[in-house]
Amino acid sequence: MRIDIVTIFPEFFSVLDISLLGKARQAGIIEVVAHDLRAFTHDRHRTVDDTPYGGGAGMVMKPEPWGEAIDSIVGPGRSDAVLVVPSPAGEPFTQAVARELAAESHLVFACGRYEGIDQRVTDHYEGRMRVRLISLGDYVLNGGEVAVMAMIEAAGRLVPGVVGNPESLVEESHEDGLLEYPSYTKPSVWRDLEVPPVLLSGNHGAVAEWRREQQIERTRRVRPELLSD
Ligand SMILES: COC(=O)c1ccnc(N)c1
C-alpha cells in the first residue's frame, strides 16, 4: 500500500517511522510519503490560504496549491487512488471504513485546516478519482493531521503482514459489531482483585461463552445503539 499525505506540517508524520507502522514501512508493506503543501506555492510568502468569499471568520485553503500537490502525486487524468479528506462534515470513521481503506492500494490524505479547503478541490477530483470526506467524530480539530494519523494507524494495522498475529485482529472491539470483552493477565490476584475464575478453569467453551456475555453486557451498557443495528 502506498500512502501520500499532503500537509503544511509534513514533519508531523515522522513519528510513523517509530510505531508498528515503522516495521511495515521497513518491510515495504506500507510506503508513506508526506508532502509539504507550501512546496506547491509560488509566491514569496508561500501562501496557502486566503479570506473566505462571502465573508466570515477564519481562512480557507486556496485551491491552486492543492491542485498542483495532488496532481504531483496522482498525475493528470483519472486515478485509482482514493483521496481521503478528514473533515467534521465527513462520513463517520468506523472499523468497517478502516477495513475499506486497508484494502486500497493507494491512499492520498489531504490535511486541511478546520475552516476547510476550497470546495472546488474535492469537486474537481471527484471527476478523476474516488473522494471520501471522513470524520473521526462530532468535534472540531484545528487541522486534519491528527485525524489522518488515527486513520493511517487504524487502516494500516489491518493491512496483511503489518500485525504479527492476524488472529489478534479478529477479537477486537467493533470487529464483530460488539465491544471487546475485558482482558486479564498474571498475577491472578492484584490489590485483592481476582481474575474471573472461569478464565482459570481451562474450560475453553465456558471461557468463550463468558467472553461473549461480557461483550454483550459491555456493549448494552456503553454503546446500546450498536445492539439495535
Ligand atoms: C480539520 O479536521 C477536523 O476538524 C476533523 C477531521 C476529522 N474528524 C473530525 N471530527 C474533525
The ligand as a MOL file (V3000), in Angstrom:
LIG
                    3D

  0  0  0     0  0            999 V3000
M  V30 BEGIN CTAB
M  V30 COUNTS 11 11 0 0 0
M  V30 BEGIN ATOM
M  V30 1 C -9.7110 19.8010 10.3290 0
M  V30 2 O -10.2240 18.4920 10.5450 0
M  V30 3 C -11.1590 18.3400 11.5410 0
M  V30 4 O -11.5430 19.2820 12.2370 0
M  V30 5 C -11.7010 16.9870 11.7080 0
M  V30 6 C -11.2500 15.9390 10.8890 0
M  V30 7 C -11.8000 14.6820 11.0940 0
M  V30 8 N -12.7100 14.4380 12.0580 0
M  V30 9 C -13.1410 15.4540 12.8310 0
M  V30 10 N -14.0810 15.1890 13.7860 0
M  V30 11 C -12.6560 16.7430 12.6980 0
M  V30 END ATOM
M  V30 BEGIN BOND
M  V30 1 1 1 2
M  V30 2 1 2 3
M  V30 3 2 3 4
M  V30 4 1 3 5
M  V30 5 1 5 6
M  V30 6 2 5 11
M  V30 7 2 6 7
M  V30 8 1 7 8
M  V30 9 2 8 9
M  V30 10 1 9 10
M  V30 11 1 9 11
M  V30 END BOND
M  V30 END CTAB
M  END
